[in-house]
């Protein structure tokens, strides 16, 4: 192994011998595409959840557990919470998955020792399980409904099957491109080795690569938040109601660019193709009518399970608009936590305001999803003890 290839494989954590063996393996398996390999990896992550419940912790509870681990809990009850979570994870009863928002909020911690401890406890309780980013979840949910419409979905829910991944892929970790001097066949094999590397990379290692010591998360949402607050203030009249604003937020959800780009429906990556013949164009009448039907069903009939991310995201933004308070960057993260936790996990430990918005009408997500939403230590302990 010489020249550009040797220099490139030096980026891997494995030895040169291990990389050579993996390279030989994937050169022999050239018939397997990178997409097929990634899809299989996602299925393997889904299989790891068999027999386990998913208990999603928002960042507040991760901080509580970190401080308890460091011996300086914010409340004495946090020792018991940590003990229960450790026991249930160790006994194979639960897993505490994470999302990209978990990483970004961890990156906001300026004290490096506390940031490292946070990453360490996430590694322990998540066991390498993450939920795919919002954009990919939206695409999976759309194509699940589309497949059902086209009668090509068999005996399982696509979104629930493929939503699980490794933290490094949930975080959008950049993958370096092989040198141009390498042949396409070898480059394809190296891409598969990178997949192996990323799919075994713990949260703490991904954190260290994306945000090395001293690096702080940039305030990337500030322009969006300012725009939302300005719009809310312009429209802040006594006549504003959830019923009136919710359909608008559902429509805005589809036009946000998360699902539609350049007049075309984005296809979820790392997933068996649902439409190998042609792309889905919004200009196509069947596709357009389907989008309109989904939006109306969620916005006016409140059938949340049809498009969970739309219902929760649009609902929380609507609550934010009709509420007297303004948005902050933490709200954007909290909304993403809720969109990941409520449809895909059995429990969600979060803060009181978000819990109230989710549980009470008009959202009332407990009506549609089997997710226990908990916002205080006593209730969290009671729920976790019921799982012993």
N, C-alpha and C positions, 0 to 999 in steps of 0.2 A: 504494500500500500504506500504509494509515493506521490509526491507533487501536490496538486490542489486537493485531491481526495484526502490525503493524509492530514493536511492542514484543517480541512473541514471537519473530519471526524474527531479532531482534538476537542471540539466543543461538547461532545457527548460526555456523560458521566461514566460511561463504561470504558473498559480497557480496549486497546486496539484489537486484541484477539477476540473479545466479545463482539465488537462491532463487525469484524471480519466474518465471524460465524453468522451473525444476524444478516449480513449482506448476502452471504451465500444462500441462506434460507429464503430470503425474499426474491433473489434472482431466480431461484427454482420455482417460486410461486408468482411469477410475473403475470399469470392469468388473473390474479386477484387484483382488482382496482383499489386505489387508495380510498375511494368512497365506500367500497364494500368492507374494507378493513375497519374503517372508522365506525361504520354502522354496527359491525360485529362487536367492537369495543363498547359501544353504547349499550348493546343488548347485555353484554357481560356485566356492566355496571347495574343494569336493571335487575339482573338475576341475583346480585349481591343483597338485594333488599328483601328477598323471600324470607318470610317469617319475622321480619322486623317492621316496626312502625317508624314513621318519619316524624321526628319532633323538631320543628324549625325554631331556632332562636334568632330573634332580631339582635342587633348589635348591642343594645342595652343589656341583654341577658348574657351575651358573650363577655362583656366587660365585667358583669357581676361575677361570672365564673372565674375569669382571670384574676380578679382581686381576691377572691376566696382562695384560689390556688397560691397566691403570693402571701397569704396569711393576714391580709388587711381587708376583710369583706366590708361592703357598704352596709350590710345588715347581718346579724348572726344567723339568720335563716338561710343565708347563701351557702354556708358550709353544708347544710342538709341538702340543698338543691344540687350542689356539685357532687356530693356523695351519691345521690340518686341517679344522676345522669351518668356518672362513671360506672356505677354498678349495672345499670340497664344496658349501656353500650357494651360493656365487657361480657355480659351474659347473653348477648345476641338478641336482645328484645327490641332495642331501638337503634336508630342512627340519627345524627343531627346534621343534615345536609346544609351546604352553604351556597351562596350565589356570588356573582360579581360584586354586588353591593356590599357583601361581607368583607371582601378584599378591600374595596375602595374606602370603606369606613375604618378598617384596620389601618390603612395607609395614612389616615388623618391623625393617628396617634403620634405625638412628637417624641415622647419618651421611648427611646429605642428598646430598652429592657422590657417595658410593658408591651410594646408592639411585638417583640419576639415571643413573649409569654402568651400573648393572645393567639399568635399563629400556632404555637405549640399545642395549646388546648383545643384549637380548631382541628388540628391534625388528629388528635386523640379521639374526639367525639364525633367527627364527621366520617372517619375511616375512609377518607378519599372519595367521598360521594358529594357531588355538587349538582345543582339544577342548572340547566342550560340558560343562557342569557334571554332577556325579555324578547328580543327580536326573533330568536329561534323558536321560543315557545309560541309566539303568535303565529308563526308560519306553520308549526306543527298542528296547532289547534285548527287553523283554517283548512289545512289539507285533510285533517281527520273528517271534518264535515263534508268536504268536497268528495272524498272517497265514498262516504256513506251515500251521498247523493248519486254518485256514479255506480254504486253497488259493487265496489271493488275492495271493500274493507271486510276482513274475515276475523271474527271471533276475538278481537282484542282492540283496545283503544290505542291508537297510534301515539298520541301525545303522552300518555302515561307510560308507554313502553320505551319511548326514545328520549324522554326529557332528562334522563340521568346521564351524568358525565363525570369527568375528573376535574378538580378545581382548576388546573392549568388551562384546560380548554374552555371552561366557563368564563375564565378571566380574559380570554382573547390574547393569550401569550403569543407574541410574534414568532413565527417559524422562519429561520434563516434559509435563504435559497441556496441550493448547491452551486458550486462554481460552474461556469458555462462550459469549461473544458470536459466535464463529465458527460458521458453518453446519456441519452434519455432513459434508457433501461436502468442504468445504475442510479440515476437521479430519482427514478420512481421507487427503487428499492430503499434508497436513503430516506425518502419521504416516509416510508413505512417504519423505518427505524425511529424516525422522529416521533411518529405516532406512539410507538411503544414507550419512548422516553417521556412524552407528555402525559400519557395515560397512566404512568406510574409515579408521576411527580407530585409530592405532597403539597398542601396549601402553603406551608412555611417556605418551601423552596421556590415556589412560584412568586410568593411575596418578595423574597430576597432578590429575585431576578428583575421583577418589575419595579420594585421600590427598594433599592439598596439603602444601606444605612445612611440616614440623613436626608433621604428624599421624602418630600411631602406631596400629598395628592393635590394637584392643581384644582382650583375652583372652576371646573368645566361647565357647571350648570348655571352659572351666575346670569348669563344673558337670557337663558330660558326662563329662569325664575323671575327676573325683572320684567320680562314680557308678560308672564302670567299675572303677576301682581298688578301691572299697569292695566291689563285688560279687565281684571276683576274689579279694580277701582272705577274704571270707566262705566262698567255695567252694574255697579253696586247700588241697586235701587231696592226699595221695599218690595217691588213686584217680582224680584228674582226668586224662583223656586226650583227645587230639585226636579220636579216633574217637567218644568219648562227647559231647564238647562241640560238634563241628562241626554236627550237625543242628540243635541249639538255636540256634546263631548264624545258620544259614540261615533258620530260622523268624523269628528276631528281625529279620533283614534286611527281610523282607516287611512286618513290623508296625511298621517304623520311621517310616512316614509318607512315605517317598520315592516309593512306588509307589501306596499305597492311602490315600485320604482320605475320611472320612465314608462308608465302605462302598462307594466307587467307585474304579475304576482311573483314575489320572491319565493323561490323554492327552498325548503329547509335543507341545509347542508348536512352531510353525514347521515343520509337517510335514503332508503330505497326509493328510487324515482317513481312517482305516482303517474307521471305523464311523459313517457319517453318519446312520444310522437311529436309533440309541439308544446310551446310555452303557453301559459294562460295569459291572455291579453285582456285588460279591462274593457277594451273596445268591443270585445266579443259579447254579444247580447246575453248569452247564457251565463257567462262569468259575471257581467255587470248586474244582471237580475239577481244572481245568487248573493253578491255582496250587499245589495239593497235589502234582500230578504233577511239576511243574517242581522244586519243593523237594525231593521225594524223589529225583528224577533227579540233581540236583546234590549233595545231602547224602550219599546212600548209594551211588550209582553213580559219583560223582565225574566226571560228564560236564560238564566246565568250559565247553565251548563253548555249551551250552544257555543259560546265563545267566552270562556272564563276570564281571559286576560282583558278583553274589551269591557266586560261587565264590571270587574273590580277596578281597573285603571280609570275608566270613565266615571264610575261612581265616586271614587275617592276624589278625583279632580272636581267633580260637581260639588261634593261636600265642601271642598276647599273654597270654591267660588262663592257659595251661598253662606259660608261661615264668615265671621267678622275678622278672623285673623288672616295674616298674609302668609305666603309660602316661604319656606327656607330650603336650603339644599338637603337638610335632613328629611324633609317631607318627601322629596323625590326618591331618596333611598328607602324610606318607610313604605311608600307605595309599591316599590319593586319587591320588597320583602313580602308584602301582603299578596301580590300577584303570583309570587312563586309558592308561598306557603299554603294558602287557602285551598287551591284546587288540587294540589299534589301531595300534601302532607296530612298526617292525622292530628297534629297539634301545632299550634303557633303561639309561642311565648313572646309577648310584645308589650308596648306601652299603652296606658289607659285610654288616651284619646283615640288612637287608631283602633283599639279593640271596640270602643263604643261605636265608632262610625261603622265598623264592619258588622257588628252584631245587631244593632238596632235598625229599625226601619228608617229610611226606605231601602237600604242595601240588604240587611238581614241575610248575610251570606250563609248562616247556619241552616237556613231553609233549603239551600241548594247543595251545600258541600258538607261532607262528614269530617269537619276539621274543628277540633276543640280549641277555641281562642281564649287564652289566659293572659291576664294583665296584672296579677299581683302574686306575691310569693306564696301566700297561703294556698291559693287555688292551684298554683303550679306544683307545689309539694303534694297536695291531695291527688292531683291527676297522676303524677309520676308514681306515687305510692300504690295507686290502683293497678299499675302495670307490673308490680313485683310478683 
